Amino acid sequence: MITQIAEGDYFGFPSLLTGDAIQNRIEVSTPDLIYILNQTSFDYLRREYKAFEQLFVRAHANRLLSSHYQQKSDNWSEKKSVSY
């Protein structure tokens, strides 16, 4: 799947939060400024700056909820029937 990200978006942070293996890759099509953090730096910032931690924990929770509801709505067996 290809997803386009914009200014202010985050990429790859779920793997940094969970320790899961990285499954995706990023390709930059136009010159831009991109910050890349390794696990050690990410963990340090989470530990030292509560706002940094909360930003990514909330983003991850929203991503999981969005994914859950998207999967639920795709399940035809859970859709309500409509009578005409």
HTML snippet that shows the backbone in 3Dmol.js (N, CA, C, O; Angstrom):
<script src="https://3Dmol.org/build/3Dmol-min.js"></script>
<div id="view" style="width:600px;height:400px;position:relative"></div>
<script>
const pdb = `
ATOM      1  N   MET A   1       0.840  -1.166   0.000  1.00  0.00           N
ATOM      2  CA  MET A   1       0.000   0.000   0.000  1.00  0.00           C
ATOM      3  C   MET A   1       0.891   1.237   0.000  1.00  0.00           C
ATOM      4  O   MET A   1       1.926   1.274   0.666  1.00  0.00           O
ATOM      5  N   ILE A   2       0.477   2.236  -0.748  1.00  0.00           N
ATOM      6  CA  ILE A   2       1.201   3.492  -0.808  1.00  0.00           C
ATOM      7  C   ILE A   2       0.353   4.550  -0.121  1.00  0.00           C
ATOM      8  O   ILE A   2      -0.832   4.709  -0.416  1.00  0.00           O
ATOM      9  N   THR A   3       0.978   5.263   0.793  1.00  0.00           N
ATOM     10  CA  THR A   3       0.314   6.348   1.505  1.00  0.00           C
ATOM     11  C   THR A   3       1.162   7.583   1.385  1.00  0.00           C
ATOM     12  O   THR A   3       2.382   7.531   1.542  1.00  0.00           O
ATOM     13  N   GLN A   4       0.521   8.688   1.109  1.00  0.00           N
ATOM     14  CA  GLN A   4       1.246   9.942   1.018  1.00  0.00           C
ATOM     15  C   GLN A   4       1.142  10.652   2.362  1.00  0.00           C
ATOM     16  O   GLN A   4       0.057  10.757   2.933  1.00  0.00           O
ATOM     17  N   ILE A   5       2.264  11.134   2.858  1.00  0.00           N
ATOM     18  CA  ILE A   5       2.244  11.868   4.114  1.00  0.00           C
ATOM     19  C   ILE A   5       2.562  13.331   3.835  1.00  0.00           C
ATOM     20  O   ILE A   5       3.182  13.669   2.826  1.00  0.00           O
ATOM     21  N   ALA A   6       2.131  14.175   4.735  1.00  0.00           N
ATOM     22  CA  ALA A   6       2.296  15.615   4.552  1.00  0.00           C
ATOM     23  C   ALA A   6       3.031  16.213   5.743  1.00  0.00           C
ATOM     24  O   ALA A   6       3.380  15.510   6.691  1.00  0.00           O
ATOM     25  N   GLU A   7       3.257  17.507   5.680  1.00  0.00           N
ATOM     26  CA  GLU A   7       3.936  18.213   6.760  1.00  0.00           C
ATOM     27  C   GLU A   7       3.239  17.935   8.088  1.00  0.00           C
ATOM     28  O   GLU A   7       2.017  18.036   8.200  1.00  0.00           O
ATOM     29  N   GLY A   8       4.036  17.586   9.085  1.00  0.00           N
ATOM     30  CA  GLY A   8       3.490  17.320  10.412  1.00  0.00           C
ATOM     31  C   GLY A   8       3.089  15.883  10.648  1.00  0.00           C
ATOM     32  O   GLY A   8       2.754  15.518  11.775  1.00  0.00           O
ATOM     33  N   ASP A   9       3.114  15.049   9.608  1.00  0.00           N
ATOM     34  CA  ASP A   9       2.772  13.635   9.766  1.00  0.00           C
ATOM     35  C   ASP A   9       3.948  12.873  10.373  1.00  0.00           C
ATOM     36  O   ASP A   9       5.090  13.331  10.351  1.00  0.00           O
ATOM     37  N   TYR A  10       3.634  11.705  10.912  1.00  0.00           N
ATOM     38  CA  TYR A  10       4.650  10.835  11.514  1.00  0.00           C
ATOM     39  C   TYR A  10       4.631   9.507  10.776  1.00  0.00           C
ATOM     40  O   TYR A  10       3.582   9.046  10.326  1.00  0.00           O
ATOM     41  N   PHE A  11       5.791   8.908  10.657  1.00  0.00           N
ATOM     42  CA  PHE A  11       5.895   7.626   9.954  1.00  0.00           C
ATOM     43  C   PHE A  11       6.809   6.702  10.740  1.00  0.00           C
ATOM     44  O   PHE A  11       7.897   7.105  11.151  1.00  0.00           O
ATOM     45  N   GLY A  12       6.376   5.470  10.952  1.00  0.00           N
ATOM     46  CA  GLY A  12       7.230   4.454  11.545  1.00  0.00           C
ATOM     47  C   GLY A  12       7.238   4.413  13.058  1.00  0.00           C
ATOM     48  O   GLY A  12       7.874   3.537  13.645  1.00  0.00           O
ATOM     49  N   PHE A  13       6.547   5.338  13.703  1.00  0.00           N
ATOM     50  CA  PHE A  13       6.608   5.389  15.164  1.00  0.00           C
ATOM     51  C   PHE A  13       5.964   4.196  15.861  1.00  0.00           C
ATOM     52  O   PHE A  13       6.393   3.868  16.967  1.00  0.00           O
ATOM     53  N   PRO A  14       4.949   3.513  15.281  1.00  0.00           N
ATOM     54  CA  PRO A  14       4.397   2.353  15.989  1.00  0.00           C
ATOM     55  C   PRO A  14       5.455   1.296  16.291  1.00  0.00           C
ATOM     56  O   PRO A  14       5.424   0.678  17.355  1.00  0.00           O
ATOM     57  N   SER A  15       6.366   1.087  15.389  1.00  0.00           N
ATOM     58  CA  SER A  15       7.438   0.109  15.628  1.00  0.00           C
ATOM     59  C   SER A  15       8.350   0.564  16.764  1.00  0.00           C
ATOM     60  O   SER A  15       8.828  -0.259  17.546  1.00  0.00           O
ATOM     61  N   LEU A  16       8.593   1.871  16.856  1.00  0.00           N
ATOM     62  CA  LEU A  16       9.413   2.394  17.946  1.00  0.00           C
ATOM     63  C   LEU A  16       8.704   2.254  19.291  1.00  0.00           C
ATOM     64  O   LEU A  16       9.348   2.023  20.314  1.00  0.00           O
ATOM     65  N   LEU A  17       7.376   2.393  19.289  1.00  0.00           N
ATOM     66  CA  LEU A  17       6.612   2.262  20.530  1.00  0.00           C
ATOM     67  C   LEU A  17       6.497   0.808  20.989  1.00  0.00           C
ATOM     68  O   LEU A  17       6.599   0.513  22.180  1.00  0.00           O
ATOM     69  N   THR A  18       6.284  -0.086  20.040  1.00  0.00           N
ATOM     70  CA  THR A  18       5.980  -1.480  20.383  1.00  0.00           C
ATOM     71  C   THR A  18       7.182  -2.407  20.346  1.00  0.00           C
ATOM     72  O   THR A  18       7.157  -3.478  20.953  1.00  0.00           O
ATOM     73  N   GLY A  19       8.233  -2.011  19.642  1.00  0.00           N
ATOM     74  CA  GLY A  19       9.386  -2.883  19.490  1.00  0.00           C
ATOM     75  C   GLY A  19       9.216  -3.903  18.371  1.00  0.00           C
ATOM     76  O   GLY A  19      10.079  -4.755  18.158  1.00  0.00           O
ATOM     77  N   ASP A  20       8.083  -3.808  17.651  1.00  0.00           N
ATOM     78  CA  ASP A  20       7.851  -4.716  16.526  1.00  0.00           C
ATOM     79  C   ASP A  20       8.811  -4.391  15.382  1.00  0.00           C
ATOM     80  O   ASP A  20       9.308  -3.271  15.265  1.00  0.00           O
ATOM     81  N   ALA A  21       9.056  -5.376  14.560  1.00  0.00           N
ATOM     82  CA  ALA A  21       9.932  -5.176  13.404  1.00  0.00           C
ATOM     83  C   ALA A  21       9.304  -4.173  12.439  1.00  0.00           C
ATOM     84  O   ALA A  21       8.084  -4.127  12.285  1.00  0.00           O
ATOM     85  N   ILE A  22      10.133  -3.389  11.805  1.00  0.00           N
ATOM     86  CA  ILE A  22       9.659  -2.411  10.825  1.00  0.00           C
ATOM     87  C   ILE A  22       9.210  -3.160   9.577  1.00  0.00           C
ATOM     88  O   ILE A  22       9.952  -3.966   9.016  1.00  0.00           O
ATOM     89  N   GLN A  23       7.984  -2.877   9.156  1.00  0.00           N
ATOM     90  CA  GLN A  23       7.401  -3.553   7.999  1.00  0.00           C
ATOM     91  C   GLN A  23       7.349  -2.656   6.762  1.00  0.00           C
ATOM     92  O   GLN A  23       7.237  -3.150   5.640  1.00  0.00           O
ATOM     93  N   ASN A  24       7.430  -1.354   6.964  1.00  0.00           N
ATOM     94  CA  ASN A  24       7.238  -0.404   5.876  1.00  0.00           C
ATOM     95  C   ASN A  24       8.526   0.322   5.544  1.00  0.00           C
ATOM     96  O   ASN A  24       9.527   0.222   6.254  1.00  0.00           O
ATOM     97  N   ARG A  25       8.473   1.043   4.461  1.00  0.00           N
ATOM     98  CA  ARG A  25       9.604   1.870   4.086  1.00  0.00           C
ATOM     99  C   ARG A  25       9.066   3.202   3.592  1.00  0.00           C
ATOM    100  O   ARG A  25       7.889   3.319   3.251  1.00  0.00           O
ATOM    101  N   ILE A  26       9.918   4.183   3.556  1.00  0.00           N
ATOM    102  CA  ILE A  26       9.515   5.513   3.102  1.00  0.00           C
ATOM    103  C   ILE A  26      10.369   5.899   1.905  1.00  0.00           C
ATOM    104  O   ILE A  26      11.560   5.594   1.844  1.00  0.00           O
ATOM    105  N   GLU A  27       9.745   6.564   0.973  1.00  0.00           N
ATOM    106  CA  GLU A  27      10.445   7.075  -0.197  1.00  0.00           C
ATOM    107  C   GLU A  27      10.063   8.541  -0.338  1.00  0.00           C
ATOM    108  O   GLU A  27       8.878   8.877  -0.348  1.00  0.00           O
ATOM    109  N   VAL A  28      11.040   9.398  -0.445  1.00  0.00           N
ATOM    110  CA  VAL A  28      10.804  10.833  -0.544  1.00  0.00           C
ATOM    111  C   VAL A  28      10.843  11.226  -2.013  1.00  0.00           C
ATOM    112  O   VAL A  28      11.828  10.975  -2.708  1.00  0.00           O
ATOM    113  N   SER A  29       9.755  11.848  -2.481  1.00  0.00           N
ATOM    114  CA  SER A  29       9.684  12.197  -3.897  1.00  0.00           C
ATOM    115  C   SER A  29      10.052  13.656  -4.173  1.00  0.00           C
ATOM    116  O   SER A  29      10.350  14.015  -5.313  1.00  0.00           O
ATOM    117  N   THR A  30      10.032  14.499  -3.131  1.00  0.00           N
ATOM    118  CA  THR A  30      10.441  15.892  -3.300  1.00  0.00           C
ATOM    119  C   THR A  30      11.370  16.269  -2.152  1.00  0.00           C
ATOM    120  O   THR A  30      11.276  15.708  -1.061  1.00  0.00           O
ATOM    121  N   PRO A  31      12.273  17.226  -2.402  1.00  0.00           N
ATOM    122  CA  PRO A  31      13.176  17.642  -1.327  1.00  0.00           C
ATOM    123  C   PRO A  31      12.367  18.159  -0.128  1.00  0.00           C
ATOM    124  O   PRO A  31      11.437  18.948  -0.293  1.00  0.00           O
ATOM    125  N   ASP A  32      12.720  17.721   1.039  1.00  0.00           N
ATOM    126  CA  ASP A  32      11.988  18.087   2.247  1.00  0.00           C
ATOM    127  C   ASP A  32      12.881  17.897   3.457  1.00  0.00           C
ATOM    128  O   ASP A  32      13.983  17.359   3.346  1.00  0.00           O
ATOM    129  N   LEU A  33      12.410  18.335   4.607  1.00  0.00           N
ATOM    130  CA  LEU A  33      13.121  18.135   5.859  1.00  0.00           C
ATOM    131  C   LEU A  33      12.466  16.983   6.602  1.00  0.00           C
ATOM    132  O   LEU A  33      11.274  17.024   6.904  1.00  0.00           O
ATOM    133  N   ILE A  34      13.249  15.961   6.892  1.00  0.00           N
ATOM    134  CA  ILE A  34      12.731  14.767   7.561  1.00  0.00           C
ATOM    135  C   ILE A  34      13.628  14.474   8.753  1.00  0.00           C
ATOM    136  O   ILE A  34      14.853  14.438   8.637  1.00  0.00           O
ATOM    137  N   TYR A  35      12.987  14.263   9.909  1.00  0.00           N
ATOM    138  CA  TYR A  35      13.735  13.892  11.111  1.00  0.00           C
ATOM    139  C   TYR A  35      13.678  12.377  11.265  1.00  0.00           C
ATOM    140  O   TYR A  35      12.603  11.779  11.201  1.00  0.00           O
ATOM    141  N   ILE A  36      14.821  11.771  11.466  1.00  0.00           N
ATOM    142  CA  ILE A  36      14.903  10.327  11.657  1.00  0.00           C
ATOM    143  C   ILE A  36      15.486  10.076  13.041  1.00  0.00           C
ATOM    144  O   ILE A  36      16.579  10.539  13.365  1.00  0.00           O
ATOM    145  N   LEU A  37      14.736   9.336  13.850  1.00  0.00           N
ATOM    146  CA  LEU A  37      15.202   9.010  15.199  1.00  0.00           C
ATOM    147  C   LEU A  37      15.416   7.511  15.322  1.00  0.00           C
ATOM    148  O   LEU A  37      14.575   6.722  14.891  1.00  0.00           O
ATOM    149  N   ASN A  38      16.523   7.124  15.899  1.00  0.00           N
ATOM    150  CA  ASN A  38      16.724   5.709  16.192  1.00  0.00           C
ATOM    151  C   ASN A  38      16.003   5.368  17.502  1.00  0.00           C
ATOM    152  O   ASN A  38      15.508   6.261  18.188  1.00  0.00           O
ATOM    153  N   GLN A  39      15.946   4.107  17.840  1.00  0.00           N
ATOM    154  CA  GLN A  39      15.224   3.655  19.025  1.00  0.00           C
ATOM    155  C   GLN A  39      15.733   4.318  20.304  1.00  0.00           C
ATOM    156  O   GLN A  39      14.939   4.730  21.151  1.00  0.00           O
ATOM    157  N   THR A  40      17.042   4.420  20.443  1.00  0.00           N
ATOM    158  CA  THR A  40      17.635   5.011  21.648  1.00  0.00           C
ATOM    159  C   THR A  40      17.215   6.471  21.821  1.00  0.00           C
ATOM    160  O   THR A  40      16.835   6.881  22.918  1.00  0.00           O
ATOM    161  N   SER A  41      17.280   7.244  20.761  1.00  0.00           N
ATOM    162  CA  SER A  41      16.893   8.657  20.825  1.00  0.00           C
ATOM    163  C   SER A  41      15.401   8.813  21.091  1.00  0.00           C
ATOM    164  O   SER A  41      14.988   9.664  21.878  1.00  0.00           O
ATOM    165  N   PHE A  42      14.602   7.991  20.433  1.00  0.00           N
ATOM    166  CA  PHE A  42      13.149   8.041  20.626  1.00  0.00           C
ATOM    167  C   PHE A  42      12.799   7.712  22.078  1.00  0.00           C
ATOM    168  O   PHE A  42      11.991   8.404  22.696  1.00  0.00           O
ATOM    169  N   ASP A  43      13.404   6.665  22.615  1.00  0.00           N
ATOM    170  CA  ASP A  43      13.147   6.278  24.008  1.00  0.00           C
ATOM    171  C   ASP A  43      13.600   7.366  24.985  1.00  0.00           C
ATOM    172  O   ASP A  43      12.922   7.626  25.979  1.00  0.00           O
ATOM    173  N   TYR A  44      14.730   7.995  24.709  1.00  0.00           N
ATOM    174  CA  TYR A  44      15.215   9.082  25.563  1.00  0.00           C
ATOM    175  C   TYR A  44      14.212  10.237  25.590  1.00  0.00           C
ATOM    176  O   TYR A  44      13.863  10.741  26.657  1.00  0.00           O
ATOM    177  N   LEU A  45      13.755  10.650  24.409  1.00  0.00           N
ATOM    178  CA  LEU A  45      12.804  11.755  24.334  1.00  0.00           C
ATOM    179  C   LEU A  45      11.483  11.410  25.031  1.00  0.00           C
ATOM    180  O   LEU A  45      10.877  12.268  25.674  1.00  0.00           O
ATOM    181  N   ARG A  46      11.043  10.168  24.905  1.00  0.00           N
ATOM    182  CA  ARG A  46       9.817   9.736  25.598  1.00  0.00           C
ATOM    183  C   ARG A  46       9.998   9.803  27.108  1.00  0.00           C
ATOM    184  O   ARG A  46       9.099  10.227  27.834  1.00  0.00           O
ATOM    185  N   ARG A  47      11.147   9.388  27.562  1.00  0.00           N
ATOM    186  CA  ARG A  47      11.426   9.332  29.002  1.00  0.00           C
ATOM    187  C   ARG A  47      11.581  10.733  29.598  1.00  0.00           C
ATOM    188  O   ARG A  47      11.109  10.996  30.704  1.00  0.00           O
ATOM    189  N   GLU A  48      12.233  11.617  28.875  1.00  0.00           N
ATOM    190  CA  GLU A  48      12.557  12.945  29.401  1.00  0.00           C
ATOM    191  C   GLU A  48      11.466  13.995  29.179  1.00  0.00           C
ATOM    192  O   GLU A  48      11.389  14.970  29.927  1.00  0.00           O
ATOM    193  N   TYR A  49      10.629  13.808  28.168  1.00  0.00           N
ATOM    194  CA  TYR A  49       9.627  14.816  27.818  1.00  0.00           C
ATOM    195  C   TYR A  49       8.246  14.169  27.711  1.00  0.00           C
ATOM    196  O   TYR A  49       7.919  13.519  26.719  1.00  0.00           O
ATOM    197  N   LYS A  50       7.451  14.365  28.758  1.00  0.00           N
ATOM    198  CA  LYS A  50       6.120  13.753  28.840  1.00  0.00           C
ATOM    199  C   LYS A  50       5.251  14.124  27.632  1.00  0.00           C
ATOM    200  O   LYS A  50       4.517  13.279  27.120  1.00  0.00           O
ATOM    201  N   ALA A  51       5.326  15.363  27.180  1.00  0.00           N
ATOM    202  CA  ALA A  51       4.517  15.802  26.037  1.00  0.00           C
ATOM    203  C   ALA A  51       4.884  15.022  24.767  1.00  0.00           C
ATOM    204  O   ALA A  51       4.014  14.693  23.960  1.00  0.00           O
ATOM    205  N   PHE A  52       6.169  14.736  24.602  1.00  0.00           N
ATOM    206  CA  PHE A  52       6.625  13.948  23.451  1.00  0.00           C
ATOM    207  C   PHE A  52       6.014  12.549  23.514  1.00  0.00           C
ATOM    208  O   PHE A  52       5.486  12.042  22.524  1.00  0.00           O
ATOM    209  N   GLU A  53       6.095  11.937  24.693  1.00  0.00           N
ATOM    210  CA  GLU A  53       5.530  10.598  24.885  1.00  0.00           C
ATOM    211  C   GLU A  53       4.031  10.595  24.600  1.00  0.00           C
ATOM    212  O   GLU A  53       3.539   9.731  23.874  1.00  0.00           O
ATOM    213  N   GLN A  54       3.310  11.549  25.164  1.00  0.00           N
ATOM    214  CA  GLN A  54       1.858  11.593  24.998  1.00  0.00           C
ATOM    215  C   GLN A  54       1.461  11.796  23.542  1.00  0.00           C
ATOM    216  O   GLN A  54       0.475  11.223  23.080  1.00  0.00           O
ATOM    217  N   LEU A  55       2.213  12.595  22.830  1.00  0.00           N
ATOM    218  CA  LEU A  55       1.935  12.829  21.417  1.00  0.00           C
ATOM    219  C   LEU A  55       1.926  11.516  20.642  1.00  0.00           C
ATOM    220  O   LEU A  55       1.004  11.257  19.869  1.00  0.00           O
ATOM    221  N   PHE A  56       2.940  10.694  20.842  1.00  0.00           N
ATOM    222  CA  PHE A  56       3.043   9.456  20.074  1.00  0.00           C
ATOM    223  C   PHE A  56       2.145   8.351  20.612  1.00  0.00           C
ATOM    224  O   PHE A  56       1.659   7.528  19.836  1.00  0.00           O
ATOM    225  N   VAL A  57       1.914   8.310  21.909  1.00  0.00           N
ATOM    226  CA  VAL A  57       0.996   7.313  22.470  1.00  0.00           C
ATOM    227  C   VAL A  57      -0.422   7.592  21.964  1.00  0.00           C
ATOM    228  O   VAL A  57      -1.142   6.672  21.576  1.00  0.00           O
ATOM    229  N   ARG A  58      -0.814   8.867  21.971  1.00  0.00           N
ATOM    230  CA  ARG A  58      -2.150   9.226  21.453  1.00  0.00           C
ATOM    231  C   ARG A  58      -2.263   8.952  19.961  1.00  0.00           C
ATOM    232  O   ARG A  58      -3.279   8.431  19.500  1.00  0.00           O
ATOM    233  N   ALA A  59      -1.237   9.297  19.209  1.00  0.00           N
ATOM    234  CA  ALA A  59      -1.258   9.052  17.764  1.00  0.00           C
ATOM    235  C   ALA A  59      -1.386   7.561  17.485  1.00  0.00           C
ATOM    236  O   ALA A  59      -2.102   7.156  16.569  1.00  0.00           O
ATOM    237  N   HIS A  60      -0.696   6.748  18.272  1.00  0.00           N
ATOM    238  CA  HIS A  60      -0.775   5.296  18.095  1.00  0.00           C
ATOM    239  C   HIS A  60      -2.167   4.777  18.470  1.00  0.00           C
ATOM    240  O   HIS A  60      -2.721   3.930  17.769  1.00  0.00           O
ATOM    241  N   ALA A  61      -2.730   5.276  19.561  1.00  0.00           N
ATOM    242  CA  ALA A  61      -4.077   4.871  19.976  1.00  0.00           C
ATOM    243  C   ALA A  61      -5.101   5.263  18.913  1.00  0.00           C
ATOM    244  O   ALA A  61      -5.982   4.469  18.585  1.00  0.00           O
ATOM    245  N   ASN A  62      -4.996   6.469  18.376  1.00  0.00           N
ATOM    246  CA  ASN A  62      -5.921   6.901  17.319  1.00  0.00           C
ATOM    247  C   ASN A  62      -5.777   6.047  16.070  1.00  0.00           C
ATOM    248  O   ASN A  62      -6.764   5.733  15.404  1.00  0.00           O
ATOM    249  N   ARG A  63      -4.560   5.678  15.763  1.00  0.00           N
ATOM    250  CA  ARG A  63      -4.320   4.825  14.592  1.00  0.00           C
ATOM    251  C   ARG A  63      -4.956   3.451  14.791  1.00  0.00           C
ATOM    252  O   ARG A  63      -5.572   2.909  13.873  1.00  0.00           O
ATOM    253  N   LEU A  64      -4.806   2.890  15.990  1.00  0.00           N
ATOM    254  CA  LEU A  64      -5.403   1.586  16.286  1.00  0.00           C
ATOM    255  C   LEU A  64      -6.924   1.653  16.245  1.00  0.00           C
ATOM    256  O   LEU A  64      -7.572   0.762  15.695  1.00  0.00           O
ATOM    257  N   LEU A  65      -7.496   2.708  16.825  1.00  0.00           N
ATOM    258  CA  LEU A  65      -8.952   2.859  16.802  1.00  0.00           C
ATOM    259  C   LEU A  65      -9.467   3.024  15.384  1.00  0.00           C
ATOM    260  O   LEU A  65     -10.467   2.414  15.005  1.00  0.00           O
ATOM    261  N   SER A  66      -8.793   3.839  14.611  1.00  0.00           N
ATOM    262  CA  SER A  66      -9.182   4.057  13.221  1.00  0.00           C
ATOM    263  C   SER A  66      -9.128   2.749  12.440  1.00  0.00           C
ATOM    264  O   SER A  66     -10.036   2.441  11.668  1.00  0.00           O
ATOM    265  N   SER A  67      -8.071   1.992  12.641  1.00  0.00           N
ATOM    266  CA  SER A  67      -7.918   0.699  11.971  1.00  0.00           C
ATOM    267  C   SER A  67      -9.003  -0.266  12.401  1.00  0.00           C
ATOM    268  O   SER A  67      -9.548  -0.998  11.574  1.00  0.00           O
ATOM    269  N   HIS A  68      -9.326  -0.277  13.696  1.00  0.00           N
ATOM    270  CA  HIS A  68     -10.362  -1.171  14.221  1.00  0.00           C
ATOM    271  C   HIS A  68     -11.715  -0.857  13.595  1.00  0.00           C
ATOM    272  O   HIS A  68     -12.411  -1.764  13.139  1.00  0.00           O
ATOM    273  N   TYR A  69     -12.093   0.418  13.569  1.00  0.00           N
ATOM    274  CA  TYR A  69     -13.391   0.793  13.026  1.00  0.00           C
ATOM    275  C   TYR A  69     -13.448   0.623  11.520  1.00  0.00           C
ATOM    276  O   TYR A  69     -14.508   0.323  10.970  1.00  0.00           O
ATOM    277  N   GLN A  70     -12.332   0.811  10.852  1.00  0.00           N
ATOM    278  CA  GLN A  70     -12.295   0.594   9.411  1.00  0.00           C
ATOM    279  C   GLN A  70     -12.498  -0.891   9.111  1.00  0.00           C
ATOM    280  O   GLN A  70     -13.251  -1.240   8.202  1.00  0.00           O
ATOM    281  N   GLN A  71     -11.838  -1.763   9.861  1.00  0.00           N
ATOM    282  CA  GLN A  71     -12.008  -3.203   9.670  1.00  0.00           C
ATOM    283  C   GLN A  71     -13.429  -3.624   9.990  1.00  0.00           C
ATOM    284  O   GLN A  71     -14.005  -4.452   9.284  1.00  0.00           O
ATOM    285  N   LYS A  72     -14.004  -3.058  11.052  1.00  0.00           N
ATOM    286  CA  LYS A  72     -15.364  -3.388  11.439  1.00  0.00           C
ATOM    287  C   LYS A  72     -16.346  -3.007  10.348  1.00  0.00           C
ATOM    288  O   LYS A  72     -17.264  -3.771  10.049  1.00  0.00           O
ATOM    289  N   SER A  73     -16.168  -1.836   9.746  1.00  0.00           N
ATOM    290  CA  SER A  73     -17.098  -1.390   8.715  1.00  0.00           C
ATOM    291  C   SER A  73     -16.921  -2.179   7.420  1.00  0.00           C
ATOM    292  O   SER A  73     -17.830  -2.221   6.591  1.00  0.00           O
ATOM    293  N   ASP A  74     -15.768  -2.798   7.242  1.00  0.00           N
ATOM    294  CA  ASP A  74     -15.534  -3.612   6.053  1.00  0.00           C
ATOM    295  C   ASP A  74     -16.128  -5.015   6.186  1.00  0.00           C
ATOM    296  O   ASP A  74     -16.233  -5.739   5.196  1.00  0.00           O
ATOM    297  N   ASN A  75     -16.514  -5.400   7.394  1.00  0.00           N
ATOM    298  CA  ASN A  75     -17.038  -6.742   7.631  1.00  0.00           C
ATOM    299  C   ASN A  75     -18.520  -6.770   7.282  1.00  0.00           C
ATOM    300  O   ASN A  75     -19.342  -6.263   8.046  1.00  0.00           O
ATOM    301  N   TRP A  76     -18.870  -7.349   6.157  1.00  0.00           N
ATOM    302  CA  TRP A  76     -20.263  -7.359   5.708  1.00  0.00           C
ATOM    303  C   TRP A  76     -21.187  -8.090   6.670  1.00  0.00           C
ATOM    304  O   TRP A  76     -22.381  -7.794   6.723  1.00  0.00           O
ATOM    305  N   SER A  77     -20.649  -9.046   7.435  1.00  0.00           N
ATOM    306  CA  SER A  77     -21.501  -9.828   8.332  1.00  0.00           C
ATOM    307  C   SER A  77     -21.988  -9.007   9.528  1.00  0.00           C
ATOM    308  O   SER A  77     -22.941  -9.399  10.201  1.00  0.00           O
ATOM    309  N   GLU A  78     -21.339  -7.872   9.793  1.00  0.00           N
ATOM    310  CA  GLU A  78     -21.734  -7.038  10.918  1.00  0.00           C
ATOM    311  C   GLU A  78     -22.577  -5.840  10.494  1.00  0.00           C
ATOM    312  O   GLU A  78     -22.994  -5.043  11.334  1.00  0.00           O
ATOM    313  N   LYS A  79     -22.829  -5.712   9.190  1.00  0.00           N
ATOM    314  CA  LYS A  79     -23.618  -4.569   8.715  1.00  0.00           C
ATOM    315  C   LYS A  79     -25.105  -4.849   8.932  1.00  0.00           C
ATOM    316  O   LYS A  79     -25.572  -5.980   8.800  1.00  0.00           O
ATOM    317  N   LYS A  80     -25.821  -3.795   9.265  1.00  0.00           N
ATOM    318  CA  LYS A  80     -27.251  -3.913   9.454  1.00  0.00           C
ATOM    319  C   LYS A  80     -27.921  -3.991   8.089  1.00  0.00           C
ATOM    320  O   LYS A  80     -27.504  -3.333   7.136  1.00  0.00           O
ATOM    321  N   SER A  81     -28.958  -4.801   8.014  1.00  0.00           N
ATOM    322  CA  SER A  81     -29.694  -4.896   6.768  1.00  0.00           C
ATOM    323  C   SER A  81     -30.650  -3.719   6.668  1.00  0.00           C
ATOM    324  O   SER A  81     -31.139  -3.209   7.676  1.00  0.00           O
ATOM    325  N   VAL A  82     -30.904  -3.300   5.452  1.00  0.00           N
ATOM    326  CA  VAL A  82     -31.799  -2.176   5.194  1.00  0.00           C
ATOM    327  C   VAL A  82     -33.024  -2.711   4.483  1.00  0.00           C
ATOM    328  O   VAL A  82     -32.908  -3.394   3.465  1.00  0.00           O
ATOM    329  N   SER A  83     -34.194  -2.407   5.011  1.00  0.00           N
ATOM    330  CA  SER A  83     -35.451  -2.810   4.369  1.00  0.00           C
ATOM    331  C   SER A  83     -36.047  -1.655   3.617  1.00  0.00           C
ATOM    332  O   SER A  83     -36.037  -0.519   4.090  1.00  0.00           O
ATOM    333  N   TYR A  84     -36.573  -1.948   2.429  1.00  0.00           N
ATOM    334  CA  TYR A  84     -37.203  -0.902   1.631  1.00  0.00           C
ATOM    335  C   TYR A  84     -38.668  -1.166   1.519  1.00  0.00           C
ATOM    336  O   TYR A  84     -39.387  -0.396   0.882  1.00  0.00           O
TER     337      TYR A  84
END
`;
const viewer = $3Dmol.createViewer("view");
viewer.addModel(pdb, "pdb");
viewer.setStyle({}, {cartoon: {color: "spectrum"}});
viewer.zoomTo();
viewer.render();
</script>
